[in-house]
Amino acid sequence: MHRLKTRTLTIMALCIALNVVGANLALLLRLPIYLDAIGTVLAAAFLGPLGGMATGGLSALLSGATDLYALFYLPVQLLTGLVAGLLYRRVTPLQWQSSWWLALVVSLPSTVVSTLITVALFHGVTSSGSSMLVQLLLATGIGKVAAVFVIQIATDYLDRLITVSVVAMAYRLLRHRLPQANN
């Protein structure tokens, strides 16, 4: 039992590091995607919804040290971990690589929440590279909520498509070496 707890904490720590590094890389390169949830979804695949949520929440807190905006998006990480963990119970990550619709299922709830946060707290402008795209849409005369939602749905989906593909590959490589969630 002690070994399982140590392995679980080690998985979570590595997944948190993966999230923080991915988020900072995307921020540094001003990418229109976020790369901040690969660890969250990987933790959800191996540890279930609670493991995914804990990893996502702790990642947002840690990322907040270098990017204050990350703290405000903590609910998005929690929701991503929850949805991915619940989805993992129905569809194993081995099937995720070829399933574009899984990325949509993982991204849609968090897109709604992130849109609300972006509009309500930041008026459509954050530290991410997607803010430039929002500004371009605003210049065309489209409303702020619509502009943020259109960009969020596109960037969140692309981000989660990359995320579920990477997690599917990692899961294939690691599934026999790491503990599974007790579902």
SERO-4910 file (N, C-alpha, C, O; in steps of 0.05 Angstrom, whole numbers):
BEGIN
 pado doro    nc1    nc2    nc3   cac1   cac2   cac3    cc1    cc2    cc3    oc1    oc2    oc3
  Met    A     16    -24      0      0      0      0     17     25      0     12     44    -14
  His    A     39     25     16     57     48     17     70     53    -10     72     76    -18
  Arg    A     78     32    -23     90     35    -50     71     47    -70     79     64    -86
  Leu    A     46     39    -69     26     51    -87     23     81    -82     21     96   -101
  Lys    A     22     89    -57     20    117    -51     44    133    -61     42    155    -72
  Thr    A     68    122    -58     92    134    -67     92    136    -98     99    157   -109
  Arg    A     84    115   -111     82    116   -140     61    136   -150     66    150   -169
  Thr    A     39    137   -136     18    156   -143     28    185   -140     24    201   -158
  Leu    A     41    191   -118     52    218   -115     73    224   -135     76    247   -145
  Thr    A     89    204   -142    110    208   -163     97    214   -190    106    232   -204
  Ile    A     76    199   -197     62    204   -222     51    232   -222     53    247   -242
  Met    A     38    240   -200     26    266   -199     47    288   -201     43    308   -215
  Ala    A     70    284   -188     92    304   -189    102    307   -218    107    329   -227
  Leu    A    106    284   -231    116    285   -259     95    298   -277    102    314   -296
  Cys    A     70    292   -273     49    304   -289     46    334   -284     41    350   -303
  Ile    A     50    343   -259     49    371   -253     72    385   -267     69    406   -279
  Ala    A     96    373   -266    119    384   -280    114    386   -310    121    406   -323
  Leu    A    102    366   -321     95    366   -350     76    389   -357     80    403   -377
  Asn    A     56    393   -340     38    416   -344     52    443   -343     48    460   -360
  Val    A     68    447   -322     82    472   -318    101    478   -341    103    500   -351
  Val    A    117    458   -349    136    462   -371    120    467   -397    128    486   -412
  Gly    A     99    452   -402     84    457   -426     71    484   -427     72    498   -447
  Ala    A     60    493   -405     47    519   -403     67    541   -407     62    561   -422
  Asn    A     91    539   -394    111    560   -397    123    560   -425    130    581   -436
  Leu    A    125    537   -438    135    536   -465    116    550   -484    124    566   -501
  Ala    A     90    544   -481     69    557   -498     69    587   -493     66    602   -512
  Leu    A     72    595   -468     72    623   -462     97    637   -473     95    659   -485
  Leu    A    120    625   -470    145    636   -481    144    639   -511    153    659   -522
  Leu    A    133    619   -525    132    619   -554    107    634   -564    104    637   -589
  Arg    A     90    643   -546     65    657   -553     48    641   -572     36    651   -591
  Leu    A     46    615   -566     30    597   -582      1    602   -577     -7    610   -555
  Pro    A    -16    597   -597    -45    601   -592    -58    576   -579    -83    574   -578
  Ile    A    -42    558   -569    -51    535   -554    -37    537   -526    -20    554   -522
  Tyr    A    -45    519   -508    -36    523   -480    -17    502   -470      1    509   -454
  Leu    A    -19    478   -479     -1    456   -471      1    452   -440     21    442   -430
  Asp    A    -20    461   -426    -19    460   -397    -36    437   -384    -38    436   -360
  Ala    A    -46    420   -401    -64    399   -390    -55    371   -397    -70    351   -391
  Ile    A    -32    367   -410    -23    340   -417    -19    324   -392    -28    301   -391
  Gly    A     -7    335   -372     -3    321   -346    -29    316   -332    -33    295   -320
  Thr    A    -48    335   -334    -74    331   -321    -89    307   -333    -99    291   -318
  Val    A    -89    306   -359   -103    284   -373    -88    257   -369   -100    236   -366
  Leu    A    -62    258   -369    -46    234   -364    -51    224   -335    -55    200   -331
  Ala    A    -52    242   -316    -58    234   -288    -86    223   -287    -91    203   -272
  Ala    A   -105    235   -301   -133    225   -301   -134    197   -313   -150    180   -304
  Ala    A   -118    192   -333   -118    165   -346   -108    144   -326   -118    122   -326
  Phe    A    -87    150   -311    -75    130   -293    -88    131   -265    -89    110   -252
  Leu    A    -97    154   -256   -106    157   -228   -135    163   -225   -145    164   -202
  Gly    A   -149    166   -247   -178    172   -245   -184    201   -242   -166    218   -243
  Pro    A   -210    208   -240   -218    236   -239   -205    252   -216   -197    275   -220
  Leu    A   -204    241   -192   -192    255   -170   -162    261   -174   -152    282   -167
  Gly    A   -148    241   -185   -120    245   -191   -116    266   -212    -97    282   -210
  Gly    A   -133    266   -232   -132    287   -253   -138    315   -242   -125    334   -249
  Met    A   -158    316   -225   -166    342   -214   -144    352   -195   -137    376   -196
  Ala    A   -133    335   -178   -111    344   -160    -87    353   -176    -75    374   -169
  Thr    A    -80    338   -196    -57    346   -213    -62    373   -227    -45    390   -227
  Gly    A    -86    376   -238    -92    401   -252    -93    425   -233    -82    446   -240
  Gly    A   -105    421   -210   -107    443   -190    -79    451   -180    -73    475   -178
  Leu    A    -63    432   -173    -36    438   -164    -19    450   -186     -2    468   -180
  Ser    A    -23    442   -210     -8    453   -233    -15    483   -236      2    499   -241
  Ala    A    -41    489   -234    -50    517   -237    -38    534   -215    -29    557   -220
  Leu    A    -37    523   -191    -25    539   -168      5    543   -173     15    565   -169
  Leu    A     19    523   -182     47    526   -187     53    544   -211     71    560   -210
  Ser    A     37    541   -232     40    558   -256     35    587   -249     45    605   -262
  Gly    A     18    591   -229     11    619   -221     35    634   -211     35    659   -210
  Ala    A     57    620   -204     81    634   -195     95    648   -218    109    668   -214
  Thr    A     92    638   -243    104    651   -266     84    665   -284     91    683   -300
  Asp    A     59    658   -282     38    670   -298     13    672   -281     -2    653   -276
  Leu    A      8    696   -271    -14    701   -253    -41    693   -265    -59    685   -249
  Tyr    A    -44    694   -291    -69    686   -303    -76    657   -297   -100    650   -296
  Ala    A    -56    640   -294    -60    611   -290    -77    606   -265    -93    587   -265
  Leu    A    -74    623   -245    -90    619   -220   -120    621   -226   -136    607   -214
  Phe    A   -127    640   -243   -155    645   -248   -168    622   -265   -192    618   -265
  Tyr    A   -151    607   -279   -161    585   -295   -159    558   -281   -162    537   -293
  Leu    A   -155    558   -255   -155    534   -239   -180    518   -242   -178    493   -244
  Pro    A   -204    530   -243   -228    514   -248   -228    499   -275   -239    477   -277
  Val    A   -214    510   -295   -212    496   -321   -196    471   -318   -203    450   -329
  Gln    A   -174    473   -303   -157    449   -298   -173    427   -283   -171    404   -289
  Leu    A   -188    436   -262   -203    417   -247   -224    403   -264   -227    379   -262
  Leu    A   -238    418   -281   -258    407   -298   -246    389   -319   -257    368   -325
  Thr    A   -223    396   -330   -209    379   -349   -202    352   -336   -206    331   -348
  Gly    A   -191    353   -312   -183    328   -298   -208    311   -292   -207    286   -295
  Leu    A   -230    324   -284   -254    309   -278   -265    296   -303   -271    272   -303
  Val    A   -269    311   -325   -281    300   -350   -263    278   -361   -273    258   -370
  Ala    A   -237    283   -362   -218    263   -373   -219    238   -357   -219    216   -367
  Gly    A   -219    241   -330   -220    217   -313   -246    201   -316   -245    177   -316
  Leu    A   -268    215   -318   -294    202   -322   -295    189   -350   -305    166   -353
  Leu    A   -284    202   -370   -284    192   -397   -266    167   -398   -272    148   -412
  Tyr    A   -244    168   -383   -226    145   -383   -240    119   -373   -233     97   -381
  Arg    A   -259    123   -355   -274     99   -346   -290     86   -368   -295     62   -366
  Arg    A   -297    101   -388   -314     91   -410   -297     83   -434   -302     63   -447
  Val    A   -276     98   -440   -260     94   -464   -231     94   -455   -221    115   -445
  Thr    A   -216     72   -458   -189     72   -449   -171     90   -466   -177     94   -490
  Pro    A   -150    102   -454   -132    119   -470   -120    105   -494   -110    118   -512
  Leu    A   -120     78   -494   -110     64   -518   -127     71   -542   -117     69   -565
  Gln    A   -152     78   -538   -170     85   -560   -170    115   -566   -183    124   -586
  Trp    A   -157    131   -550   -158    160   -553   -144    171   -577   -152    191   -589
  Gln    A   -122    158   -586   -106    170   -607   -121    174   -633   -116    194   -647
  Ser    A   -139    157   -640   -154    160   -665   -182    172   -661   -198    172   -680
  Ser    A   -188    182   -638   -215    192   -633   -215    222   -629   -211    232   -608
  Trp    A   -221    236   -651   -223    265   -651   -245    275   -633   -244    296   -621
  Trp    A   -266    258   -631   -289    267   -615   -283    267   -585   -295    282   -570
  Leu    A   -263    251   -576   -256    251   -548   -243    277   -540   -248    288   -518
  Ala    A   -228    289   -558   -216    315   -553   -238    336   -550   -236    354   -534
  Leu    A   -259    333   -566   -282    352   -564   -296    349   -538   -304    368   -525
  Val    A   -300    324   -529   -314    319   -503   -298    330   -480   -309    341   -461
  Val    A   -271    327   -481   -254    337   -460   -253    367   -460   -252    380   -439
  Ser    A   -253    379   -484   -249    408   -486   -275    425   -482   -273    447   -472
  Leu    A   -298    415   -490   -322    431   -491   -330    443   -463   -335    467   -462
  Pro    A   -332    427   -442   -339    439   -416   -319    460   -407   -327    481   -397
  Ser    A   -294    455   -410   -274    474   -401   -273    499   -419   -265    520   -410
  Thr    A   -281    496   -444   -283    519   -462   -304    539   -452   -299    563   -452
  Val    A   -326    529   -443   -347    546   -433   -338    561   -408   -341    585   -406
  Val    A   -325    547   -390   -315    559   -366   -292    579   -372   -292    601   -361
  Ser    A   -274    572   -389   -252    590   -395   -261    615   -410   -250    636   -407
  Thr    A   -282    612   -427   -293    635   -440   -305    655   -420   -300    679   -421
  Leu    A   -320    644   -401   -332    661   -380   -311    675   -364   -313    699   -358
  Ile    A   -290    661   -356   -268    673   -341   -254    695   -357   -249    717   -347
  Thr    A   -248    689   -383   -233    707   -400   -249    733   -404   -238    755   -403
  Val    A   -275    730   -409   -292    754   -414   -297    769   -388   -294    794   -387
  Ala    A   -305    755   -367   -314    769   -343   -290    782   -328   -293    804   -318
  Leu    A   -268    768   -327   -245    778   -311   -225    794   -327   -213    813   -317
  Phe    A   -221    787   -352   -199    798   -367   -208    813   -393   -191    822   -408
  His    A   -233    815   -397   -244    829   -420   -233    819   -447   -229    834   -466
  Gly    A   -227    793   -448   -218    780   -472   -188    780   -477   -179    769   -497
  Val    A   -172    791   -458   -143    793   -462   -129    779   -439   -132    787   -416
  Thr    A   -113    759   -446    -97    744   -426    -68    743   -435    -61    756   -455
  Ser    A    -52    727   -422    -24    725   -429    -19    705   -452      3    704   -462
  Ser    A    -39    690   -460    -35    670   -480    -34    682   -509    -44    704   -513
  Gly    A    -23    666   -527    -21    675   -554    -49    677   -568    -51    690   -588
  Ser    A    -69    663   -557    -96    665   -569   -108    692   -566   -127    699   -580
  Ser    A    -98    708   -547   -109    735   -543   -106    752   -568   -122    770   -574
  Met    A    -84    748   -583    -80    763   -608   -102    756   -628   -111    773   -643
  Leu    A   -110    731   -629   -131    722   -647   -158    735   -639   -174    742   -656
  Val    A   -163    737   -613   -187    749   -603   -188    779   -612   -208    789   -621
  Gln    A   -165    792   -610   -164    820   -618   -169    823   -648   -182    843   -656
  Leu    A   -159    805   -663   -165    806   -692   -195    803   -698   -206    817   -715
  Leu    A   -208    785   -684   -237    781   -688   -252    806   -678   -272    814   -691
  Leu    A   -244    818   -656   -257    842   -646   -255    864   -666   -274    881   -669
  Ala    A   -233    866   -680   -229    887   -700   -249    884   -724   -254    903   -738
  Thr    A   -260    860   -728   -279    856   -749   -307    865   -741   -326    865   -758
  Gly    A   -311    872   -716   -337    881   -707   -353    860   -692   -375    865   -683
  Ile    A   -343    835   -690   -357    814   -675   -357    821   -645   -338    834   -636
  Gly    A   -377    813   -631   -379    819   -602   -357    805   -586   -346    785   -595
  Lys    A   -351    815   -563   -330    805   -546   -334    776   -538   -316    759   -540
  Val    A   -358    770   -528   -363    742   -519   -361    723   -542   -350    701   -540
  Ala    A   -372    730   -565   -371    713   -589   -342    709   -598   -334    687   -605
  Ala    A   -327    731   -598   -299    730   -607   -283    711   -589   -267    694   -598
  Val    A   -286    715   -563   -271    698   -544   -280    669   -546   -263    651   -546
  Phe    A   -306    664   -548   -316    636   -550   -306    623   -576   -297    600   -575
  Val    A   -307    636   -598   -297    625   -624   -268    617   -622   -260    595   -630
  Ile    A   -252    635   -611   -223    630   -608   -218    608   -587   -202    590   -592
  Gln    A   -233    609   -565   -229    589   -544   -237    561   -554   -222    542   -549
  Ile    A   -259    559   -569   -267    532   -579   -246    521   -598   -240    497   -597
  Ala    A   -235    538   -615   -215    529   -634   -189    522   -620   -178    501   -625
  Thr    A   -179    540   -603   -153    535   -591   -155    513   -569   -137    496   -567
  Asp    A   -177    512   -554   -180    490   -535   -182    463   -548   -170    444   -539
  Tyr    A   -197    462   -570   -200    436   -584   -173    427   -595   -165    404   -592
  Leu    A   -158    445   -608   -132    438   -619   -113    429   -596    -99    410   -599
  Asp    A   -114    444   -574    -97    437   -551   -104    410   -540    -87    394   -535
  Arg    A   -130    404   -537   -138    378   -526   -134    356   -546   -130    333   -538
  Leu    A   -135    361   -572   -130    341   -592   -100    332   -590    -94    309   -591
  Ile    A    -83    352   -587    -54    346   -582    -51    331   -556    -37    311   -554
  Thr    A    -65    340   -535    -63    328   -509    -72    299   -509    -57    282   -499
  Val    A    -96    293   -520   -105    265   -519    -87    247   -537    -84    223   -531
  Ser    A    -76    258   -558    -58    242   -574    -32    235   -560    -22    213   -560
  Val    A    -21    255   -546      4    251   -531     -2    231   -508     14    214   -502
  Val    A    -24    235   -494    -31    217   -472    -35    189   -482    -27    170   -469
  Ala    A    -48    185   -505    -52    158   -516    -25    145   -521    -21    121   -515
  Met    A     -6    160   -532     21    149   -537     35    142   -511     46    120   -508
  Ala    A     34    160   -492     47    156   -466     34    132   -452     48    116   -439
  Tyr    A      8    130   -453     -6    109   -440      2     82   -451      6     62   -437
  Arg    A      5     80   -478     13     55   -490     41     47   -480     46     23   -475
  Leu    A     58     66   -477     86     60   -468     87     54   -438    104     38   -430
  Leu    A     70     66   -422     73     64   -393     52     47   -378     55     43   -354
  Arg    A     32     38   -392      9     25   -378     17      1   -362      3     -5   -342
  His    A     37    -13   -369     45    -38   -354     63    -31   -331     68    -48   -314
  Arg    A     73     -7   -330     92      1   -309     80     18   -287     91     21   -265
  Leu    A     57     30   -292     45     48   -273     18     38   -262      5     22   -276
  Pro    A     12     46   -238    -14     36   -226    -38     48   -241    -36     70   -251
  Gln    A    -59     33   -241    -84     42   -253   -102     53   -232    -99     47   -208
  Ala    A   -121     70   -240   -141     81   -222   -158     58   -211   -164     39   -225
  Asn    A   -166     61   -186   -184     42   -174   -213     52   -180   -224     67   -164
  Asn    A   -223     43   -202   -250     52   -210   -272     35   -199   -295     40   -204
***
